[in-house]
Amino acid sequence: MTSGRRKIAVIGAGNVGATCAFVLAQMKVADIVLLDIFEGFAKGKALDMSQNSNVLNYDGTITGTADYNDIAGSDVVVVTS
């Protein structure tokens, strides 16, 4: 994370996890890492949210992954799965 912002990891990219990540983006509190065991699923959800970031006036990053190493250094971890 190069933005100097906080980092929040959301484990689980289903309805609850994706909604949680979206609300966090609306609040503009941190960069978000969305993690799911199905990598393409988390990446797709993160891409959808990233494409809406201009509408939300959100300047952070939203990334999707299946690799737990990507959530290292998170300030907060939300488990929804």
mmCIF file of the N, C-alpha and C atoms, coordinates in Angstrom:
data_MODEL
# 
_entry.id   MODEL 
# 
loop_
_atom_site.group_PDB 
_atom_site.id 
_atom_site.type_symbol 
_atom_site.label_atom_id 
_atom_site.label_alt_id 
_atom_site.label_comp_id 
_atom_site.label_asym_id 
_atom_site.label_entity_id 
_atom_site.label_seq_id 
_atom_site.pdbx_PDB_ins_code 
_atom_site.Cartn_x 
_atom_site.Cartn_y 
_atom_site.Cartn_z 
_atom_site.occupancy 
_atom_site.B_iso_or_equiv 
_atom_site.pdbx_formal_charge 
_atom_site.auth_seq_id 
_atom_site.auth_comp_id 
_atom_site.auth_asym_id 
_atom_site.auth_atom_id 
_atom_site.pdbx_PDB_model_num 
ATOM 1   N N  . MET A 1 1  ? 0.849   -1.177  0.000   1.00 0.00 ? 1  MET A N  1 
ATOM 2   C CA . MET A 1 1  ? 0.000   0.000   0.000   1.00 0.00 ? 1  MET A CA 1 
ATOM 3   C C  . MET A 1 1  ? 0.891   1.235   0.000   1.00 0.00 ? 1  MET A C  1 
ATOM 4   N N  . THR A 1 2  ? 0.843   1.974   -1.036  1.00 0.00 ? 2  THR A N  1 
ATOM 5   C CA . THR A 1 2  ? 1.705   3.138   -1.163  1.00 0.00 ? 2  THR A CA 1 
ATOM 6   C C  . THR A 1 2  ? 0.996   4.446   -0.859  1.00 0.00 ? 2  THR A C  1 
ATOM 7   N N  . SER A 1 3  ? -0.293  4.400   -0.617  1.00 0.00 ? 3  SER A N  1 
ATOM 8   C CA . SER A 1 3  ? -1.041  5.641   -0.440  1.00 0.00 ? 3  SER A CA 1 
ATOM 9   C C  . SER A 1 3  ? -0.938  6.207   0.969   1.00 0.00 ? 3  SER A C  1 
ATOM 10  N N  . GLY A 1 4  ? -0.373  5.471   1.931   1.00 0.00 ? 4  GLY A N  1 
ATOM 11  C CA . GLY A 1 4  ? -0.299  5.938   3.298   1.00 0.00 ? 4  GLY A CA 1 
ATOM 12  C C  . GLY A 1 4  ? -1.614  5.820   4.036   1.00 0.00 ? 4  GLY A C  1 
ATOM 13  N N  . ARG A 1 5  ? -2.605  5.253   3.394   1.00 0.00 ? 5  ARG A N  1 
ATOM 14  C CA . ARG A 1 5  ? -3.914  5.057   4.015   1.00 0.00 ? 5  ARG A CA 1 
ATOM 15  C C  . ARG A 1 5  ? -3.926  3.758   4.796   1.00 0.00 ? 5  ARG A C  1 
ATOM 16  N N  . ARG A 1 6  ? -4.932  3.611   5.607   1.00 0.00 ? 6  ARG A N  1 
ATOM 17  C CA . ARG A 1 6  ? -5.128  2.343   6.293   1.00 0.00 ? 6  ARG A CA 1 
ATOM 18  C C  . ARG A 1 6  ? -5.531  1.278   5.289   1.00 0.00 ? 6  ARG A C  1 
ATOM 19  N N  . LYS A 1 7  ? -5.377  0.034   5.710   1.00 0.00 ? 7  LYS A N  1 
ATOM 20  C CA . LYS A 1 7  ? -5.701  -1.103  4.848   1.00 0.00 ? 7  LYS A CA 1 
ATOM 21  C C  . LYS A 1 7  ? -6.681  -1.999  5.595   1.00 0.00 ? 7  LYS A C  1 
ATOM 22  N N  . ILE A 1 8  ? -7.789  -2.294  4.950   1.00 0.00 ? 8  ILE A N  1 
ATOM 23  C CA . ILE A 1 8  ? -8.792  -3.181  5.530   1.00 0.00 ? 8  ILE A CA 1 
ATOM 24  C C  . ILE A 1 8  ? -8.955  -4.384  4.620   1.00 0.00 ? 8  ILE A C  1 
ATOM 25  N N  . ALA A 1 9  ? -8.863  -5.568  5.211   1.00 0.00 ? 9  ALA A N  1 
ATOM 26  C CA . ALA A 1 9  ? -9.071  -6.812  4.475   1.00 0.00 ? 9  ALA A CA 1 
ATOM 27  C C  . ALA A 1 9  ? -10.463 -7.334  4.791   1.00 0.00 ? 9  ALA A C  1 
ATOM 28  N N  . VAL A 1 10 ? -11.170 -7.741  3.765   1.00 0.00 ? 10 VAL A N  1 
ATOM 29  C CA . VAL A 1 10 ? -12.484 -8.368  3.931   1.00 0.00 ? 10 VAL A CA 1 
ATOM 30  C C  . VAL A 1 10 ? -12.361 -9.779  3.397   1.00 0.00 ? 10 VAL A C  1 
ATOM 31  N N  . ILE A 1 11 ? -12.505 -10.754 4.287   1.00 0.00 ? 11 ILE A N  1 
ATOM 32  C CA . ILE A 1 11 ? -12.399 -12.157 3.895   1.00 0.00 ? 11 ILE A CA 1 
ATOM 33  C C  . ILE A 1 11 ? -13.797 -12.669 3.582   1.00 0.00 ? 11 ILE A C  1 
ATOM 34  N N  . GLY A 1 12 ? -13.974 -13.081 2.351   1.00 0.00 ? 12 GLY A N  1 
ATOM 35  C CA . GLY A 1 12 ? -15.269 -13.528 1.858   1.00 0.00 ? 12 GLY A CA 1 
ATOM 36  C C  . GLY A 1 12 ? -15.827 -12.491 0.903   1.00 0.00 ? 12 GLY A C  1 
ATOM 37  N N  . ALA A 1 13 ? -15.966 -12.854 -0.367  1.00 0.00 ? 13 ALA A N  1 
ATOM 38  C CA . ALA A 1 13 ? -16.430 -11.900 -1.378  1.00 0.00 ? 13 ALA A CA 1 
ATOM 39  C C  . ALA A 1 13 ? -17.869 -12.169 -1.801  1.00 0.00 ? 13 ALA A C  1 
ATOM 40  N N  . GLY A 1 14 ? -18.601 -12.884 -0.975  1.00 0.00 ? 14 GLY A N  1 
ATOM 41  C CA . GLY A 1 14 ? -20.012 -13.129 -1.269  1.00 0.00 ? 14 GLY A CA 1 
ATOM 42  C C  . GLY A 1 14 ? -20.834 -11.874 -1.034  1.00 0.00 ? 14 GLY A C  1 
ATOM 43  N N  . ASN A 1 15 ? -22.127 -12.033 -0.876  1.00 0.00 ? 15 ASN A N  1 
ATOM 44  C CA . ASN A 1 15 ? -23.003 -10.869 -0.711  1.00 0.00 ? 15 ASN A CA 1 
ATOM 45  C C  . ASN A 1 15 ? -22.626 -10.014 0.490   1.00 0.00 ? 15 ASN A C  1 
ATOM 46  N N  . VAL A 1 16 ? -22.369 -10.650 1.628   1.00 0.00 ? 16 VAL A N  1 
ATOM 47  C CA . VAL A 1 16 ? -22.047 -9.894  2.841   1.00 0.00 ? 16 VAL A CA 1 
ATOM 48  C C  . VAL A 1 16 ? -20.684 -9.221  2.712   1.00 0.00 ? 16 VAL A C  1 
ATOM 49  N N  . GLY A 1 17 ? -19.680 -9.964  2.261   1.00 0.00 ? 17 GLY A N  1 
ATOM 50  C CA . GLY A 1 17 ? -18.338 -9.407  2.125   1.00 0.00 ? 17 GLY A CA 1 
ATOM 51  C C  . GLY A 1 17 ? -18.264 -8.292  1.101   1.00 0.00 ? 17 GLY A C  1 
ATOM 52  N N  . ALA A 1 18 ? -18.895 -8.492  -0.042  1.00 0.00 ? 18 ALA A N  1 
ATOM 53  C CA . ALA A 1 18 ? -18.882 -7.470  -1.087  1.00 0.00 ? 18 ALA A CA 1 
ATOM 54  C C  . ALA A 1 18 ? -19.623 -6.216  -0.627  1.00 0.00 ? 18 ALA A C  1 
ATOM 55  N N  . THR A 1 19 ? -20.728 -6.394  0.069   1.00 0.00 ? 19 THR A N  1 
ATOM 56  C CA . THR A 1 19 ? -21.466 -5.245  0.594   1.00 0.00 ? 19 THR A CA 1 
ATOM 57  C C  . THR A 1 19 ? -20.640 -4.505  1.631   1.00 0.00 ? 19 THR A C  1 
ATOM 58  N N  . CYS A 1 20 ? -19.977 -5.244  2.499   1.00 0.00 ? 20 CYS A N  1 
ATOM 59  C CA . CYS A 1 20 ? -19.100 -4.638  3.501   1.00 0.00 ? 20 CYS A CA 1 
ATOM 60  C C  . CYS A 1 20 ? -18.004 -3.819  2.824   1.00 0.00 ? 20 CYS A C  1 
ATOM 61  N N  . ALA A 1 21 ? -17.358 -4.398  1.828   1.00 0.00 ? 21 ALA A N  1 
ATOM 62  C CA . ALA A 1 21 ? -16.289 -3.699  1.109   1.00 0.00 ? 21 ALA A CA 1 
ATOM 63  C C  . ALA A 1 21 ? -16.832 -2.447  0.422   1.00 0.00 ? 21 ALA A C  1 
ATOM 64  N N  . PHE A 1 22 ? -18.013 -2.538  -0.162  1.00 0.00 ? 22 PHE A N  1 
ATOM 65  C CA . PHE A 1 22 ? -18.616 -1.395  -0.848  1.00 0.00 ? 22 PHE A CA 1 
ATOM 66  C C  . PHE A 1 22 ? -18.929 -0.264  0.131   1.00 0.00 ? 22 PHE A C  1 
ATOM 67  N N  . VAL A 1 23 ? -19.469 -0.617  1.293   1.00 0.00 ? 23 VAL A N  1 
ATOM 68  C CA . VAL A 1 23 ? -19.774 0.399   2.309   1.00 0.00 ? 23 VAL A CA 1 
ATOM 69  C C  . VAL A 1 23 ? -18.487 1.057   2.805   1.00 0.00 ? 23 VAL A C  1 
ATOM 70  N N  . LEU A 1 24 ? -17.438 0.256   2.989   1.00 0.00 ? 24 LEU A N  1 
ATOM 71  C CA . LEU A 1 24 ? -16.149 0.824   3.393   1.00 0.00 ? 24 LEU A CA 1 
ATOM 72  C C  . LEU A 1 24 ? -15.632 1.798   2.338   1.00 0.00 ? 24 LEU A C  1 
ATOM 73  N N  . ALA A 1 25 ? -15.816 1.458   1.072   1.00 0.00 ? 25 ALA A N  1 
ATOM 74  C CA . ALA A 1 25 ? -15.405 2.363   -0.004  1.00 0.00 ? 25 ALA A CA 1 
ATOM 75  C C  . ALA A 1 25 ? -16.228 3.651   0.041   1.00 0.00 ? 25 ALA A C  1 
ATOM 76  N N  . GLN A 1 26 ? -17.518 3.534   0.296   1.00 0.00 ? 26 GLN A N  1 
ATOM 77  C CA . GLN A 1 26 ? -18.369 4.722   0.406   1.00 0.00 ? 26 GLN A CA 1 
ATOM 78  C C  . GLN A 1 26 ? -17.904 5.625   1.544   1.00 0.00 ? 26 GLN A C  1 
ATOM 79  N N  . MET A 1 27 ? -17.424 5.005   2.623   1.00 0.00 ? 27 MET A N  1 
ATOM 80  C CA . MET A 1 27 ? -16.966 5.759   3.789   1.00 0.00 ? 27 MET A CA 1 
ATOM 81  C C  . MET A 1 27 ? -15.567 6.342   3.589   1.00 0.00 ? 27 MET A C  1 
ATOM 82  N N  . LYS A 1 28 ? -14.852 5.859   2.567   1.00 0.00 ? 28 LYS A N  1 
ATOM 83  C CA . LYS A 1 28 ? -13.512 6.365   2.226   1.00 0.00 ? 28 LYS A CA 1 
ATOM 84  C C  . LYS A 1 28 ? -12.534 6.246   3.387   1.00 0.00 ? 28 LYS A C  1 
ATOM 85  N N  . VAL A 1 29 ? -12.589 5.142   4.128   1.00 0.00 ? 29 VAL A N  1 
ATOM 86  C CA . VAL A 1 29 ? -11.755 5.008   5.323   1.00 0.00 ? 29 VAL A CA 1 
ATOM 87  C C  . VAL A 1 29 ? -10.424 4.314   5.084   1.00 0.00 ? 29 VAL A C  1 
ATOM 88  N N  . ALA A 1 30 ? -10.293 3.549   4.000   1.00 0.00 ? 30 ALA A N  1 
ATOM 89  C CA . ALA A 1 30 ? -9.070  2.759   3.833   1.00 0.00 ? 30 ALA A CA 1 
ATOM 90  C C  . ALA A 1 30 ? -9.003  2.170   2.434   1.00 0.00 ? 30 ALA A C  1 
ATOM 91  N N  . ASP A 1 31 ? -7.820  1.655   2.109   1.00 0.00 ? 31 ASP A N  1 
ATOM 92  C CA . ASP A 1 31 ? -7.691  0.796   0.938   1.00 0.00 ? 31 ASP A CA 1 
ATOM 93  C C  . ASP A 1 31 ? -8.288  -0.553  1.315   1.00 0.00 ? 31 ASP A C  1 
ATOM 94  N N  . ILE A 1 32 ? -8.867  -1.244  0.349   1.00 0.00 ? 32 ILE A N  1 
ATOM 95  C CA . ILE A 1 32 ? -9.609  -2.469  0.636   1.00 0.00 ? 32 ILE A CA 1 
ATOM 96  C C  . ILE A 1 32 ? -9.032  -3.636  -0.148  1.00 0.00 ? 32 ILE A C  1 
ATOM 97  N N  . VAL A 1 33 ? -8.848  -4.752  0.556   1.00 0.00 ? 33 VAL A N  1 
ATOM 98  C CA . VAL A 1 33 ? -8.456  -6.000  -0.092  1.00 0.00 ? 33 VAL A CA 1 
ATOM 99  C C  . VAL A 1 33 ? -9.577  -6.995  0.151   1.00 0.00 ? 33 VAL A C  1 
ATOM 100 N N  . LEU A 1 34 ? -10.171 -7.474  -0.905  1.00 0.00 ? 34 LEU A N  1 
ATOM 101 C CA . LEU A 1 34 ? -11.267 -8.436  -0.845  1.00 0.00 ? 34 LEU A CA 1 
ATOM 102 C C  . LEU A 1 34 ? -10.693 -9.808  -1.147  1.00 0.00 ? 34 LEU A C  1 
ATOM 103 N N  . LEU A 1 35 ? -10.799 -10.728 -0.203  1.00 0.00 ? 35 LEU A N  1 
ATOM 104 C CA . LEU A 1 35 ? -10.190 -12.047 -0.340  1.00 0.00 ? 35 LEU A CA 1 
ATOM 105 C C  . LEU A 1 35 ? -11.264 -13.126 -0.373  1.00 0.00 ? 35 LEU A C  1 
ATOM 106 N N  . ASP A 1 36 ? -11.123 -14.052 -1.297  1.00 0.00 ? 36 ASP A N  1 
ATOM 107 C CA . ASP A 1 36 ? -12.035 -15.190 -1.386  1.00 0.00 ? 36 ASP A CA 1 
ATOM 108 C C  . ASP A 1 36 ? -11.248 -16.393 -1.887  1.00 0.00 ? 36 ASP A C  1 
ATOM 109 N N  . ILE A 1 37 ? -11.697 -17.593 -1.544  1.00 0.00 ? 37 ILE A N  1 
ATOM 110 C CA . ILE A 1 37 ? -10.968 -18.782 -1.991  1.00 0.00 ? 37 ILE A CA 1 
ATOM 111 C C  . ILE A 1 37 ? -11.063 -18.955 -3.497  1.00 0.00 ? 37 ILE A C  1 
ATOM 112 N N  . PHE A 1 38 ? -12.049 -18.344 -4.117  1.00 0.00 ? 38 PHE A N  1 
ATOM 113 C CA . PHE A 1 38 ? -12.181 -18.366 -5.569  1.00 0.00 ? 38 PHE A CA 1 
ATOM 114 C C  . PHE A 1 38 ? -11.630 -17.051 -6.108  1.00 0.00 ? 38 PHE A C  1 
ATOM 115 N N  . GLU A 1 39 ? -10.376 -17.075 -6.566  1.00 0.00 ? 39 GLU A N  1 
ATOM 116 C CA . GLU A 1 39 ? -9.659  -15.847 -6.916  1.00 0.00 ? 39 GLU A CA 1 
ATOM 117 C C  . GLU A 1 39 ? -10.389 -14.999 -7.944  1.00 0.00 ? 39 GLU A C  1 
ATOM 118 N N  . GLY A 1 40 ? -10.884 -15.595 -8.977  1.00 0.00 ? 40 GLY A N  1 
ATOM 119 C CA . GLY A 1 40 ? -11.567 -14.823 -10.002 1.00 0.00 ? 40 GLY A CA 1 
ATOM 120 C C  . GLY A 1 40 ? -12.798 -14.114 -9.473  1.00 0.00 ? 40 GLY A C  1 
ATOM 121 N N  . PHE A 1 41 ? -13.458 -14.707 -8.512  1.00 0.00 ? 41 PHE A N  1 
ATOM 122 C CA . PHE A 1 41 ? -14.661 -14.122 -7.925  1.00 0.00 ? 41 PHE A CA 1 
ATOM 123 C C  . PHE A 1 41 ? -14.325 -12.827 -7.195  1.00 0.00 ? 41 PHE A C  1 
ATOM 124 N N  . ALA A 1 42 ? -13.321 -12.866 -6.331  1.00 0.00 ? 42 ALA A N  1 
ATOM 125 C CA . ALA A 1 42 ? -12.920 -11.670 -5.576  1.00 0.00 ? 42 ALA A CA 1 
ATOM 126 C C  . ALA A 1 42 ? -12.395 -10.586 -6.509  1.00 0.00 ? 42 ALA A C  1 
ATOM 127 N N  . LYS A 1 43 ? -11.622 -10.992 -7.504  1.00 0.00 ? 43 LYS A N  1 
ATOM 128 C CA . LYS A 1 43 ? -11.090 -10.007 -8.452  1.00 0.00 ? 43 LYS A CA 1 
ATOM 129 C C  . LYS A 1 43 ? -12.213 -9.333  -9.233  1.00 0.00 ? 43 LYS A C  1 
ATOM 130 N N  . GLY A 1 44 ? -13.221 -10.103 -9.624  1.00 0.00 ? 44 GLY A N  1 
ATOM 131 C CA . GLY A 1 44 ? -14.354 -9.546  -10.357 1.00 0.00 ? 44 GLY A CA 1 
ATOM 132 C C  . GLY A 1 44 ? -15.142 -8.553  -9.529  1.00 0.00 ? 44 GLY A C  1 
ATOM 133 N N  . LYS A 1 45 ? -15.413 -8.912  -8.280  1.00 0.00 ? 45 LYS A N  1 
ATOM 134 C CA . LYS A 1 45 ? -16.139 -7.999  -7.387  1.00 0.00 ? 45 LYS A CA 1 
ATOM 135 C C  . LYS A 1 45 ? -15.336 -6.717  -7.168  1.00 0.00 ? 45 LYS A C  1 
ATOM 136 N N  . ALA A 1 46 ? -14.028 -6.874  -6.944  1.00 0.00 ? 46 ALA A N  1 
ATOM 137 C CA . ALA A 1 46 ? -13.172 -5.705  -6.721  1.00 0.00 ? 46 ALA A CA 1 
ATOM 138 C C  . ALA A 1 46 ? -13.130 -4.818  -7.963  1.00 0.00 ? 46 ALA A C  1 
ATOM 139 N N  . LEU A 1 47 ? -13.085 -5.429  -9.136  1.00 0.00 ? 47 LEU A N  1 
ATOM 140 C CA . LEU A 1 47 ? -13.075 -4.657  -10.381 1.00 0.00 ? 47 LEU A CA 1 
ATOM 141 C C  . LEU A 1 47 ? -14.373 -3.871  -10.546 1.00 0.00 ? 47 LEU A C  1 
ATOM 142 N N  . ASP A 1 48 ? -15.497 -4.520  -10.257 1.00 0.00 ? 48 ASP A N  1 
ATOM 143 C CA . ASP A 1 48 ? -16.786 -3.820  -10.328 1.00 0.00 ? 48 ASP A CA 1 
ATOM 144 C C  . ASP A 1 48 ? -16.796 -2.601  -9.408  1.00 0.00 ? 48 ASP A C  1 
ATOM 145 N N  . MET A 1 49 ? -16.308 -2.788  -8.178  1.00 0.00 ? 49 MET A N  1 
ATOM 146 C CA . MET A 1 49 ? -16.292 -1.675  -7.227  1.00 0.00 ? 49 MET A CA 1 
ATOM 147 C C  . MET A 1 49 ? -15.313 -0.590  -7.656  1.00 0.00 ? 49 MET A C  1 
ATOM 148 N N  . SER A 1 50 ? -14.171 -0.990  -8.172  1.00 0.00 ? 50 SER A N  1 
ATOM 149 C CA . SER A 1 50 ? -13.171 -0.013  -8.630  1.00 0.00 ? 50 SER A CA 1 
ATOM 150 C C  . SER A 1 50 ? -13.724 0.847   -9.756  1.00 0.00 ? 50 SER A C  1 
ATOM 151 N N  . GLN A 1 51 ? -14.511 0.234   -10.627 1.00 0.00 ? 51 GLN A N  1 
ATOM 152 C CA . GLN A 1 51 ? -15.089 0.989   -11.736 1.00 0.00 ? 51 GLN A CA 1 
ATOM 153 C C  . GLN A 1 51 ? -16.140 1.985   -11.259 1.00 0.00 ? 51 GLN A C  1 
ATOM 154 N N  . ASN A 1 52 ? -16.679 1.774   -10.074 1.00 0.00 ? 52 ASN A N  1 
ATOM 155 C CA . ASN A 1 52 ? -17.638 2.712   -9.488  1.00 0.00 ? 52 ASN A CA 1 
ATOM 156 C C  . ASN A 1 52 ? -16.972 3.736   -8.583  1.00 0.00 ? 52 ASN A C  1 
ATOM 157 N N  . SER A 1 53 ? -15.669 3.633   -8.389  1.00 0.00 ? 53 SER A N  1 
ATOM 158 C CA . SER A 1 53 ? -14.995 4.494   -7.418  1.00 0.00 ? 53 SER A CA 1 
ATOM 159 C C  . SER A 1 53 ? -15.101 5.978   -7.771  1.00 0.00 ? 53 SER A C  1 
ATOM 160 N N  . ASN A 1 54 ? -15.172 6.314   -9.049  1.00 0.00 ? 54 ASN A N  1 
ATOM 161 C CA . ASN A 1 54 ? -15.329 7.726   -9.421  1.00 0.00 ? 54 ASN A CA 1 
ATOM 162 C C  . ASN A 1 54 ? -16.676 8.273   -8.988  1.00 0.00 ? 54 ASN A C  1 
ATOM 163 N N  . VAL A 1 55 ? -17.704 7.457   -9.091  1.00 0.00 ? 55 VAL A N  1 
ATOM 164 C CA . VAL A 1 55 ? -19.038 7.875   -8.661  1.00 0.00 ? 55 VAL A CA 1 
ATOM 165 C C  . VAL A 1 55 ? -19.048 8.114   -7.156  1.00 0.00 ? 55 VAL A C  1 
ATOM 166 N N  . LEU A 1 56 ? -18.303 7.276   -6.426  1.00 0.00 ? 56 LEU A N  1 
ATOM 167 C CA . LEU A 1 56 ? -18.236 7.392   -4.967  1.00 0.00 ? 56 LEU A CA 1 
ATOM 168 C C  . LEU A 1 56 ? -17.238 8.449   -4.511  1.00 0.00 ? 56 LEU A C  1 
ATOM 169 N N  . ASN A 1 57 ? -16.466 9.000   -5.454  1.00 0.00 ? 57 ASN A N  1 
ATOM 170 C CA . ASN A 1 57 ? -15.380 9.918   -5.122  1.00 0.00 ? 57 ASN A CA 1 
ATOM 171 C C  . ASN A 1 57 ? -14.379 9.244   -4.178  1.00 0.00 ? 57 ASN A C  1 
ATOM 172 N N  . TYR A 1 58 ? -14.130 7.963   -4.441  1.00 0.00 ? 58 TYR A N  1 
ATOM 173 C CA . TYR A 1 58 ? -13.209 7.149   -3.637  1.00 0.00 ? 58 TYR A CA 1 
ATOM 174 C C  . TYR A 1 58 ? -11.879 7.075   -4.360  1.00 0.00 ? 58 TYR A C  1 
ATOM 175 N N  . ASP A 1 59 ? -10.818 7.513   -3.705  1.00 0.00 ? 59 ASP A N  1 
ATOM 176 C CA . ASP A 1 59 ? -9.508  7.534   -4.350  1.00 0.00 ? 59 ASP A CA 1 
ATOM 177 C C  . ASP A 1 59 ? -8.578  6.427   -3.861  1.00 0.00 ? 59 ASP A C  1 
ATOM 178 N N  . GLY A 1 60 ? -9.085  5.524   -3.053  1.00 0.00 ? 60 GLY A N  1 
ATOM 179 C CA . GLY A 1 60 ? -8.281  4.402   -2.570  1.00 0.00 ? 60 GLY A CA 1 
ATOM 180 C C  . GLY A 1 60 ? -8.255  3.267   -3.577  1.00 0.00 ? 60 GLY A C  1 
ATOM 181 N N  . THR A 1 61 ? -7.662  2.168   -3.169  1.00 0.00 ? 61 THR A N  1 
ATOM 182 C CA . THR A 1 61 ? -7.609  0.994   -4.034  1.00 0.00 ? 61 THR A CA 1 
ATOM 183 C C  . THR A 1 61 ? -8.513  -0.097  -3.492  1.00 0.00 ? 61 THR A C  1 
ATOM 184 N N  . ILE A 1 62 ? -9.093  -0.838  -4.405  1.00 0.00 ? 62 ILE A N  1 
ATOM 185 C CA . ILE A 1 62 ? -9.885  -2.020  -4.069  1.00 0.00 ? 62 ILE A CA 1 
ATOM 186 C C  . ILE A 1 62 ? -9.310  -3.152  -4.898  1.00 0.00 ? 62 ILE A C  1 
ATOM 187 N N  . THR A 1 63 ? -8.774  -4.158  -4.229  1.00 0.00 ? 63 THR A N  1 
ATOM 188 C CA . THR A 1 63 ? -8.180  -5.284  -4.939  1.00 0.00 ? 63 THR A CA 1 
ATOM 189 C C  . THR A 1 63 ? -8.834  -6.579  -4.497  1.00 0.00 ? 63 THR A C  1 
ATOM 190 N N  . GLY A 1 64 ? -8.859  -7.538  -5.389  1.00 0.00 ? 64 GLY A N  1 
ATOM 191 C CA . GLY A 1 64 ? -9.391  -8.861  -5.101  1.00 0.00 ? 64 GLY A CA 1 
ATOM 192 C C  . GLY A 1 64 ? -8.291  -9.894  -5.214  1.00 0.00 ? 64 GLY A C  1 
ATOM 193 N N  . THR A 1 65 ? -8.338  -10.892 -4.357  1.00 0.00 ? 65 THR A N  1 
ATOM 194 C CA . THR A 1 65 ? -7.282  -11.898 -4.327  1.00 0.00 ? 65 THR A CA 1 
ATOM 195 C C  . THR A 1 65 ? -7.773  -13.188 -3.687  1.00 0.00 ? 65 THR A C  1 
ATOM 196 N N  . ALA A 1 66 ? -6.994  -14.241 -3.881  1.00 0.00 ? 66 ALA A N  1 
ATOM 197 C CA . ALA A 1 66 ? -7.209  -15.501 -3.171  1.00 0.00 ? 66 ALA A CA 1 
ATOM 198 C C  . ALA A 1 66 ? -5.986  -15.826 -2.320  1.00 0.00 ? 66 ALA A C  1 
ATOM 199 N N  . ASP A 1 67 ? -5.030  -14.916 -2.274  1.00 0.00 ? 67 ASP A N  1 
ATOM 200 C CA . ASP A 1 67 ? -3.760  -15.136 -1.578  1.00 0.00 ? 67 ASP A CA 1 
ATOM 201 C C  . ASP A 1 67 ? -3.761  -14.410 -0.234  1.00 0.00 ? 67 ASP A C  1 
ATOM 202 N N  . TYR A 1 68 ? -3.691  -15.185 0.841   1.00 0.00 ? 68 TYR A N  1 
ATOM 203 C CA . TYR A 1 68 ? -3.700  -14.587 2.178   1.00 0.00 ? 68 TYR A CA 1 
ATOM 204 C C  . TYR A 1 68 ? -2.501  -13.675 2.412   1.00 0.00 ? 68 TYR A C  1 
ATOM 205 N N  . ASN A 1 69 ? -1.419  -13.838 1.671   1.00 0.00 ? 69 ASN A N  1 
ATOM 206 C CA . ASN A 1 69 ? -0.262  -12.946 1.813   1.00 0.00 ? 69 ASN A CA 1 
ATOM 207 C C  . ASN A 1 69 ? -0.615  -11.510 1.443   1.00 0.00 ? 69 ASN A C  1 
ATOM 208 N N  . ASP A 1 70 ? -1.622  -11.331 0.607   1.00 0.00 ? 70 ASP A N  1 
ATOM 209 C CA . ASP A 1 70 ? -2.013  -9.988  0.171   1.00 0.00 ? 70 ASP A CA 1 
ATOM 210 C C  . ASP A 1 70 ? -2.707  -9.179  1.262   1.00 0.00 ? 70 ASP A C  1 
ATOM 211 N N  . ILE A 1 71 ? -3.146  -9.840  2.330   1.00 0.00 ? 71 ILE A N  1 
ATOM 212 C CA . ILE A 1 71 ? -3.784  -9.088  3.417   1.00 0.00 ? 71 ILE A CA 1 
ATOM 213 C C  . ILE A 1 71 ? -2.809  -8.795  4.559   1.00 0.00 ? 71 ILE A C  1 
ATOM 214 N N  . ALA A 1 72 ? -1.543  -9.179  4.376   1.00 0.00 ? 72 ALA A N  1 
ATOM 215 C CA . ALA A 1 72 ? -0.527  -8.882  5.394   1.00 0.00 ? 72 ALA A CA 1 
ATOM 216 C C  . ALA A 1 72 ? -0.447  -7.376  5.609   1.00 0.00 ? 72 ALA A C  1 
ATOM 217 N N  . GLY A 1 73 ? -0.322  -6.983  6.849   1.00 0.00 ? 73 GLY A N  1 
ATOM 218 C CA . GLY A 1 73 ? -0.216  -5.566  7.178   1.00 0.00 ? 73 GLY A CA 1 
ATOM 219 C C  . GLY A 1 73 ? -1.542  -4.845  7.260   1.00 0.00 ? 73 GLY A C  1 
ATOM 220 N N  . SER A 1 74 ? -2.632  -5.583  7.187   1.00 0.00 ? 74 SER A N  1 
ATOM 221 C CA . SER A 1 74 ? -3.949  -4.951  7.289   1.00 0.00 ? 74 SER A CA 1 
ATOM 222 C C  . SER A 1 74 ? -4.152  -4.385  8.689   1.00 0.00 ? 74 SER A C  1 
ATOM 223 N N  . ASP A 1 75 ? -4.756  -3.220  8.753   1.00 0.00 ? 75 ASP A N  1 
ATOM 224 C CA . ASP A 1 75 ? -5.079  -2.610  10.037  1.00 0.00 ? 75 ASP A CA 1 
ATOM 225 C C  . ASP A 1 75 ? -6.314  -3.249  10.656  1.00 0.00 ? 75 ASP A C  1 
ATOM 226 N N  . VAL A 1 76 ? -7.217  -3.704  9.802   1.00 0.00 ? 76 VAL A N  1 
ATOM 227 C CA . VAL A 1 76 ? -8.453  -4.354  10.234  1.00 0.00 ? 76 VAL A CA 1 
ATOM 228 C C  . VAL A 1 76 ? -8.716  -5.518  9.298   1.00 0.00 ? 76 VAL A C  1 
ATOM 229 N N  . VAL A 1 77 ? -9.180  -6.639  9.867   1.00 0.00 ? 77 VAL A N  1 
ATOM 230 C CA . VAL A 1 77 ? -9.592  -7.793  9.063   1.00 0.00 ? 77 VAL A CA 1 
ATOM 231 C C  . VAL A 1 77 ? -11.033 -8.118  9.427   1.00 0.00 ? 77 VAL A C  1 
ATOM 232 N N  . VAL A 1 78 ? -11.898 -8.113  8.430   1.00 0.00 ? 78 VAL A N  1 
ATOM 233 C CA . VAL A 1 78 ? -13.308 -8.449  8.615   1.00 0.00 ? 78 VAL A CA 1 
ATOM 234 C C  . VAL A 1 78 ? -13.528 -9.820  7.996   1.00 0.00 ? 78 VAL A C  1 
ATOM 235 N N  . VAL A 1 79 ? -14.042 -10.762 8.790   1.00 0.00 ? 79 VAL A N  1 
ATOM 236 C CA . VAL A 1 79 ? -14.292 -12.116 8.298   1.00 0.00 ? 79 VAL A CA 1 
ATOM 237 C C  . VAL A 1 79 ? -15.790 -12.275 8.088   1.00 0.00 ? 79 VAL A C  1 
ATOM 238 N N  . THR A 1 80 ? -16.181 -12.524 6.836   1.00 0.00 ? 80 THR A N  1 
ATOM 239 C CA . THR A 1 80 ? -17.604 -12.663 6.525   1.00 0.00 ? 80 THR A CA 1 
ATOM 240 C C  . THR A 1 80 ? -17.946 -14.047 6.024   1.00 0.00 ? 80 THR A C  1 
ATOM 241 N N  . SER A 1 81 ? -16.957 -14.920 5.922   1.00 0.00 ? 81 SER A N  1 
ATOM 242 C CA . SER A 1 81 ? -17.233 -16.253 5.376   1.00 0.00 ? 81 SER A CA 1 
ATOM 243 C C  . SER A 1 81 ? -17.345 -17.286 6.470   1.00 0.00 ? 81 SER A C  1 
# 
